[in-house]
Amino acid sequence: MTDQPRRRLLKAALPAAAASLLPAALLRSAPSHAAAPGPAPRPYRAAPWPKAELLPKPPGTAWWAPAPPAYPQPIPSERLIRDARGYSEALSTYIEAWFEGRVPAELPARFVPPGVNRKDFRHFRLMRDDDAVTPWVRRLAHRIDPKALYGSFPDPNCTYLIAFLFAPFGCTLEMDGEFPHARFFDVQITPSFDPKSYRYDGGIGVPEIPLVDVDIDPLPGHVNPFRIGAERNAANRGYALRFDLAIGDPSAVDPAMRPPFRSTGNVRKGGALFFQGPWGAHPWIGGHGRGAWDIGQLWVRYYAPDDGRGPLAGVPLPRLRYRLPDGRAFWIDVDTQGIHERANRTVSLKPASAAPTAKEHNTHDYGWAKQVGIFRGVITGIAINTGGASPAYVRALDKGVAARGHDLPAPNNYEPSATSCTYIDYLVRSMTCAQGKVVVLTGRLPRTPRTRAGGGRTTRAEARYWSIVGYYIPDGWDFVRALSPEAVNGVAQHAVMDEEVIVRDDGWFVIALSRPEDRPRNATAENGVTWVDWGAAPKVSWTLRWLSVAPEWISEKAPTPEKIGPHGDWAHPGFDPDRMWRRNGGEGLMGPYQPQVHYLDTAAFEALGEGVTPDRVPPWTG
């Protein structure tokens, strides 16, 4: 039987009812194939690359620590730009053929550059703009439920929206939406393509290009509620943003990629194709082994949605579209169902007990450190707690894998890193709470806007947002299980944000954390104490988020890079432990705005009686 009779037989065998089960958007996603045939689009194929060089490990590095790749890696920038253009032009050719009706909407795998995680992104489908629905990966703001704890190091008071981007250079990405009813809102797009700025496996490398709420111009006749004096509940609150997908040094092509990360107008540069660096390009030296290339991301954050507005802050999800240089609009639907399910998996933790130890650097002798990039923070924590690596090793691995370092040019020397919020300064420290004990935090809180009740007008303050979140630290066999790709890591087991903290007139606070059965009788609001459920697990890694948008929402006490410098980064040559890390009594660079950590028995806290004040809390009696 020839192919033509087979097709006729198959068509006759398919009941008409089956077609009605297909979503209408998929049936309309490709134009008619009635156009005259033309040349078939051809995928781009890159030639082999030179192998990467590995640096020798510094003396004293543990055997299990991977050797750092050399920076810069050996592939010439001109070659990487040529390859990036090649993949982009092949995609453009396919899109053009789709518009002409010559190819199907489903993008063949050979047009997706090697390195893209096809387990996460199982298909790429072209769609008309009027049919497209942006498949946002959503992690919604939520109250902590001990029976269903979320991972991936979230702030439970924030809603995260992520869209995954794949489109040619020269296209624009358009985003239409409404300003959320929330304390803070920003949009961050992966930066313009630059071979010197890596983005390994979607989350390690240089930061995104930001667009902060106050800088966004509203639609004509509408209101931006984040501007000083604006009505926060304004009814007309629409905006329209544009991101030009480009090639070039991100800090040179877009002023918003330079401190203080502000720029007027609604247009930013961005990218939807990235080089993953040596761990992607050279699997024999480490890494996932899939290949060198990856797609882009668009991050949207709603911090502290107003009460009663829901986790989406009372507005519809933003709508996205791509536009070709000639104005034709389209969308490339990326299947993110697997990522969405993984991002929203929950766990519960088993009750256990342990005490603080000097080995884990969480006793009364230790204060806080500055997080300088997520990847660097992780490997710094491993190096400190295992003793298996030196600061020099951490710097070399961070530079070789993430293309980041204090001695590199911008944007590779910035504190913000991939997937972190550009406007937040992150402080970290570990802490352990045994059964029968109470952990107490005292200090001064920066003045922040009071917005959770909704309404009112936007005002200046010393910070836009402040919170502390405790993330479970796995121990023993749990640590081994945490190495599994299916593990849920970065589990937030307790959290408190600024409006939940009882603050005295002079700005001082007392926060008591314990298990419910160990809660002191006087740890109540009436006694000036904010009580927080510690959670089941004994060990946590705290992250303090201090969000500033200069100059309207900033304080001289904010832990900015300009104020802290290298003194809070353990891996930096200029690290000075006496400026922050070994200060736990208000003597450091931040003074009383660096929370002091206390540890005492439940009975010792109850002995403080009524009207608990910070100056009466014992430093450490555990």
N, C-alpha and C positions, 0 to 999 in steps of 0.2 A: 504494500500500500504506500503511495507517495505521501509527501507531507501535506499536500492540499486536501486530499480526501480525509486524512487524519484530523485536520483542523475542522472540517465540516462535521465529521462524526462527533468530535468532542463538543462542538458548539451545540449540536442537537441533543447531546446527552445531558447538558447542564440545564437543570430546571430554571425557569425564569425567576422563581422565588428566591433562588440563592443570591442573585444580584441585589435584591432588595435588602439583604442583610449587611451589605457593605456600607460603611459611612459615606454619606453624600460627598463629604470633602475629599475623600480618596478618589471617588469616581470623577470628580472635577479637577483633581490636582494637576493633571497634565493637559496641555492644549490638544486639539485634534491632531491626529497623525495623518491628516489628509494632504499635508504639504508635500511638494515634490522632494524626493530623496536627495540628500547632499552627502558630502564626505562624512564618514563616521568620526566622532571625536576620539582623539587619542590621548591616553593617559601619559603623564610624564614619568620617565624613569631616570633616576639619578645614577651616576657612575660611582664605583667604589671610592671610599674615603681613606685617607691615611689613618693608621692606628693611633690611639691616644697614648700619652705617656703617663706612667704612674710615678708619683714622688715617693721617696723612701719615708717610712714612718719615723717620727721623732723618737729618740730613746725613751724607753719606758712605756711605749704604747702596747696595749694588750694584743695578743695574737689574733683575737677575733675581730679586731677593728679593721675595716677595709682601708686599703692604701688610698690616699687622696689622689685624684686625677690632677694633672698639671693644668695651670691656668696661665695663659690662654690655651685652649685646646688646639690641635694641629690643623684643623680644616680652615682654609683661608676664608675670611669674611666674604670676599667677592664670590667665592664658590657657593657659599650658603645662600647668599642673596640670589644668585642665578638659579639655584635649585628651588628656592621659595617662589620665585617668579614662575618657574616652570610648572610647579604644582598649581599655582594660582591661575595661570593662563589655561591649563588643561581644564580646570573647573569652569572657567569662563566659557570656554568652547562648548562644554557640555550644557551649560545653562542656556546658551544661545540656541543650540540644537533643540533643547526642550521647548523653548519659546516657539520655535518653528515647527514643533510637532514631530520631530524626527527621532526622538529617543524617549524612553519612559521616564516617569517621575522618580523612580527609585534609582539613586546614584550607585553605579556599580562599585564594588569594593576596590577595584584597581584605580579609581579616581580619588580614593582616600589615602593620604600620605602614610607611609609606614611609620609606626610608632603610636598612632591613635589607638586607644584601647577599645577594640571591637567587642569585648565582653560587656563593657559599659555602654557603648554607643553601637547598637546592633544594626541600625539602618539610618540612612540619610535620605530624605525624600523631599523633592521640590514641590512647592505648593504655591498656588495663586495667593495674592495678598488677602483677598476677601474670603478665602477658605481657611487661612492659617490660624491656628490657636497655639500661642507660645507655651511650650511644655515646661513651665518653670519648675525647677526642683525647689520644693518648699520645706523649710524648717521653721515652724511657727513658734512664736513666743508662747510660753506655757508656765504654769505653776509646777513646781517640782513634786512629783509623785514617787515616793520610795518604791512602789511596785512597778513603775515604768519610767526608768531614767534614760535620758538621751545621751549619746556619745558625740564624738568629734569636737569636743571642747566648745560647746555653745555657751553664750550668755542666755539664760532662760528668759530674760526680759527683752530679747531681740527676735524679730522675725527676719529670716534670711531667705532671699529669693535668688536663684542662680539659673541663668540661661547659658547654654553652650553654643558657641558660635563657630560657623564654618562658611566662609564666603571669600571671594577674590579680593585682592588689593584693588583699590579704586572704587569699590562699592561703598555705600554708606549704610549704617545701621540707624534706623529711626525708632524712637521709643516715645509713645504717647501714654499719658497717665494723669492721675490726680495726686496732688500733694497729700500725703497721709496725715491722719490725726495722730501725731506721735511727737516725742521729744526731739528726735533726730532722724534724718533721712539722707542717705547718700547713694550714689551710683558709681561703681568702679568697673572699668573695662580693662581687659588685658592690654598691655601697651603695644605700640607700633612695633613691627618686626625689626629686631636688631640682633645680629649674630652674637654680639658680646653679652647679651642679656638673656640668660637661660630661664626656662620655665619647665622644670622636670616634673613629670607625672602629674601635672595640673596644680600642684600646690607648693612647689619648692622653687624659689627664685626671686626675681625682682617684683616689686609691687605693681598694682594696677594704676591706671590713670584715673584720678578721682574727679567727681563733680558733686559738690556738697550743696545741700538744700538751699541755703541762703543765697547762693550765686545763681540759681536757676531763675530765668525770667519767666513769669507766667504768661499764659495766652492773653491776647488783648481782651480787656474787660474782666480779667480774672485776678486773683490775689495770691501772692506767695505768702503763706501764713508763717513762714520761718524768718521773715525780715522784722527787724526791730520796730515795734509799734503796730504790727499787723494783727488783725483779728484772727485768732487761731481757728475759729469755727466758720470762717468765710465759706459761703455756699459754692461760689464759683472758684475753683482751685486747680484748673487744668494746666498742663505743661506739655511741651514737645521738645525732645532732645535729638541731637544728631551726632553720630560718631563716624568719622572718616577713617576707613581701614587703610593703613599706610605702612610704608617702610621708612625707617630712620631712627636715630637715637631718640628715645622717648623724652628725655629731659630737654632736648633741643627743639623738637617739633611741637611740643605743647607746654606752655608756661604753667599749667596746672600740675605738671610733674616736677615742679621745683618748690621747695619750701617757701611759704607756708601752705602750699598746695591749694591756692586760690586762683581763680581766673574768671573774668566776667563772661557772660554769654552762655548759650546752650549747646555749643559745638565743642567737641573734644576729638582728639585723635585716638586711634585704637588699633587692635590687631586681632585676627581670627586664625592665625597660623604661627606656630612657634617652634624654635629649635630647643630640644630638651637637654643639650649639653652632652658631655662624655658618657654619663650613665644611660643615656638613651641611644646615642650614636654608636657606642662601643660596648655591647652587652658582655663581652668577655672580661671587662674590668669591674663589673658590678651593675646594679640596676635591673630593670624589668626585662630587658632584652627584646622589646617589641620593635624598636626603631627610634629614629631621631626626632620625629615630628609629632606635634600635638595641636589640638584646636583651641580656640579662645573661650573666654568666660566673661559674663556680665554679672556683677554682684550688685544686689540691692539690699539695703539694710533699713529696717524700721526699728529704732530703739525706743522702748517704753511707749507702746501704743496707749492712747487714752483709754481709761476705764470705760467699759460699755461699748467700745468700738470694735472689739474682737481683735484677733492677732494680725489681721490684714489692715488694721488701723482705719477701718471704715471706708475704704475705697476699693474699686475694682482692681484686679491685677493689671499691671501695665501691658500694653500691646507693642509688639516688635514687628519690624519688617526690614528687609534689605531693599536697596534701590541701586540699580545699575547707573552708570554715568549718564545714560540717555534718558533716565527717569522711570524706566519700567520697574515695577515693584514685584517682589516675590519673597518667599521664605523657604529656608531649608530646615525641615523638621528633623531634629535629632532625637532618636529614641533614648530617653533617659529614665525609663521606668525602673531599671535595675538600680541606678544611682539613687533615685527617689526612695525606693524601698530600703536601701541600705542606710541612707541618711536618717531614716525615721524608725530604725529598729530600736527597741528599748530593752533594758535589762533591769533586774533587781540585784541587790548586793546582800551578801550574807553578813550577819553581825559578827564582829570580831573585836579584839582589844589588843592594843600595843601602846608603848610609851615612847615619848620623844627620845632621840639619842643624838649624841654629838656626831656620830658617823653619818647620820642622815641630815645634818646641818639644820635641825629644827628645834634646837634648845633655846634658852634665853639669851645665848651669846650671839644669835643671828637675827638680822633684820630682813631686808628685802633686796632683790637684785632687779636689774632692768632686762627685759626681754628684747633682744635685738634680732628679730626674725624668728619665725616659728621653727624652721629646721635647725638653726643655730641653737635655739633654746632647748630643743630635744637632745641634741648631741652634747650640749653643755651639761644638762642634767645627768645623762648617762656617764659622762666623764667624771663629774664630781662624785656621784654616788657609788661608782665602781672603782674609782682610782685608776681606771684603765687607759686614760689619755690625758695629755697635757693641753694647756691653752693653745700652744702652737699647732697641735694636731687639729683641734676644733677649728681654728682659723683656716688651716690648709684644706680641710674637708669642705667647709662652707664655701670657700672660694672655688674649689675644683668642681663641686657638684652644683652649687646654686649661683656661681658667678657673683658672689657678694663678699665684700671686705672693706675695712676702713681705709685701705690704701688704694682703692679703685676709684675711678671717676664716677660721677652721678650718671644714672640713678643706682648704680651697683653698690654705693656706699651708704644708702639710706637705711635708717632703722626699720621703717615699714617694709614688709616682705609680702610675697605672694599670699593672697587670701586673707590678709589681716586688714583691719580698718585703718586707713591712712591717718585718721585724726585721733587715734587712741594711743596713749602711752601706756604700756603694759608693765606692771611690776609683778614679780613672782617670788614665792617662797613655799617651802613644804612645811607641813605641820601634822602632828599626830595627837589624837585625843583618846585616852584610855577610858574604859568604863569607870564611872564614878567621878570623872573629872569634868572641869569646865575650862574651855579656852575663851579668853576675853581679849577683845581688841579695843584699844582706846586711842583717841587722837582727835584731830580737828577735821571737819568735813568742808570741802570747798562749797561755796554757795552755788546752787544749781537752780534752774527754773522749776517751778512746781506746776506740772502739767498733767498729771495723771487724771485729775478730776475733769479735765477738758475746759474749753472756753478761755476767756481772758485774752490778753494781748501778749505778744512775744517781748521779752525783756532781756537785757544783758545780764551776765552772771560770771562767776569765777571759773566755771566749767559747764559744759553742756550736759554731761552725764558722768556718773561714778558708780561703780559696783565692785563687789568681791564675790568670786565664784570658787568653790572648792571642787577639784576634780580628783576622783578616786585614783590612787596609785596602786596598781596591782602588785602583789607580793607572793613569794613562793610559787606554787603551781599556777596561780592566777597570772603571774608574770609570763610563764611559759605559754599559757593559753592565749595571752595577749599578742603573741607573735603571729598568730594565725590570721590569714587574710579575712576571715569571717568574724574576727573578734570585734566587739564594740569597745573602742578605747576612748579616752577623754570623757569619761562619764561624769556629768555634773551632779553631785549629790547634795550640795547646799549652795545658796546664793542669797545675797541681799543687795538692794540698790538704794540710791540716795534717798528717795522719798519714803522708803520703808524704815529708815534710820531715825530714831528719836534724837534730836539735836538740841542742845542747850542754847540759850541766847548768845553765848560766846563762841558757838560753833563746835564745842566739844561733844563727844559721844562715847557711849559704853555699849558694846555689842558682846553678848554672851552666847556662846555656842556649846551645845551639849546634846546628848541623847535625851529624849523626852523623860525617861525615868530618872535622869540625873539633873533635870532642870531645877535650879535653886528657886525657893519659894518667892524670893524677892527679885527675881529676874522678870520684871513686869514693866509695862509702859508707865504705870503710876510711879514707879521708882526710878524712872529715867533710863531704863535698860531696854535695849532691843534684843529679844531672844530669838535665836535661829536654831532649828533642828540640825544637829551635826550630820546625821545620817548613820548608816549601818557600819560602813568601813572605817577603820581607825585612821588611815593615812590619806592625806590629800595634798595636792599641789594647788596652792592658791594663785589666782590671777586677779590682780586689781586693775580695773580698766578706768583710766582717767581720760575723758574725751574733751578735747579743747578745739575750738574753731576760732583762730585768732583773726582780728583783734577783739571781736565782740564777746567771746566766751573763753577767757583765759585768765590765769593767775600767775603771779611771780613764783608761787610755790608749786606750780605744775611740773611734773617730772619730764620735761621736754628734753630732746637731745642737747639743746643749747645749755640747759641748766645742769643736767647730770653729766654730760660729756661721756668719756670712756669709763668713768669711775664705777658704774654699776654693772658693767659687762665683764664677767669672770674671764672670758677668753681674750679680751683686748689687752695689748701690751701696757696700756695706761690704767688698768684696773687698780683701784685703791679700795681695799675692803673696809677701811676705816671711814669711808664717806657714806656708805649705805649698808653694805652686806653685814658688817659686824657692828651695826648700830641698831639697838632695839630700845631706845629710850628717848627719842625726840632730838638727838644730838646731830643727826646726819644732815645731808644737803637739803632735805625737805622739811626739817624741823618737825613740829607736831603733826604735819600733814602726812608723814610716813607713819602708818598705824603701828602702835606698840603692841606686842604680843605678850599676854600673860597666861599663866597656867596654874590652876589651883583646884583644890577639892571643892565639891559642892558645899560642904559645911563651911569652908573658909569664905566662900562667896556669900553664903547666907549670914555669916557673922558681920558682914558689912551693914546689915540692917536696911532701913528704909532710906530713900534718897541717895542712891549710889552715885558717887561722883568719880571721875577718872583718877583724881589724885589719891583716892583712898584704896584703889585696887592694888593688892600686893603684886610686885613684879613677877615672881615665879616661886611657887611653893610646892610644886609637884615633885 
